[in-house]
Amino acid sequence: MSDFSSETRLIPGPAGLLETVIDRPPGSARGLALVAHPHPLFGGTLNNKVTQTLARAFTGLGYVTWRMNFRGVGNSTGNFTQGQGETEDWLALHALALQETAGEPLLLAGFSFGAFVMSEVARTLPCQRLVLVAPAVGHFPVGTVPPQTLVVHGERDTTVPLAEVLHWAEPQDLPVLVIPGADHFFHQRLILLRNWVSLICRS
């Protein structure tokens, strides 16, 4: 997609500066989307391909989309805190984003560890939809999520096996969209991921 603008900022957060990329659609914005990247100690950054794919999907739907490098990643300062500080950072960025963009509707999305963080953010911020891609259940305490949550998982994910996600989702009567043949990072399945996320989040 080439008809969006992108800006990188260093934004003061609760524990230091947070490197943030803001993608804006052309014309007036439909709402706000926040997208969290995978585990910062295993190479996760705001430029992760799944994270970028989610951002492009939301920008394509007309949302101003914020991505942030977690503490200690890229130009963000601070240290990894197992999700607690990372959740606080996203809440702070949301407050700042509201000064620039109407907060309704709000989309929250995360990939892997980022899905866990956004499930925590959603406990404080009501959202139109929570999008969890390959949520790291079994690795982090991903709890009960809102009924309008979209869960997307790869059939061949060996990092977070599909069976673990189904076991987590079943008590919540939460559907899981399974991408056939996809691994944890959705190699060669990113376009399919983007298309389905765009389709479901369009309404």
Beta strands, then each sheet from edge to edge (+ up, - down):
strand 1: 5-13
strand 2: 16-24
strand 3: 31-36
strand 4: 63-68
strand 5: 106-111
strand 6: 129-133
strand 7: 150-154
strand 8: 176-179
sheet 1: 1+ 2- 4+ 3+ 5+ 6+ 7+ 8+
end
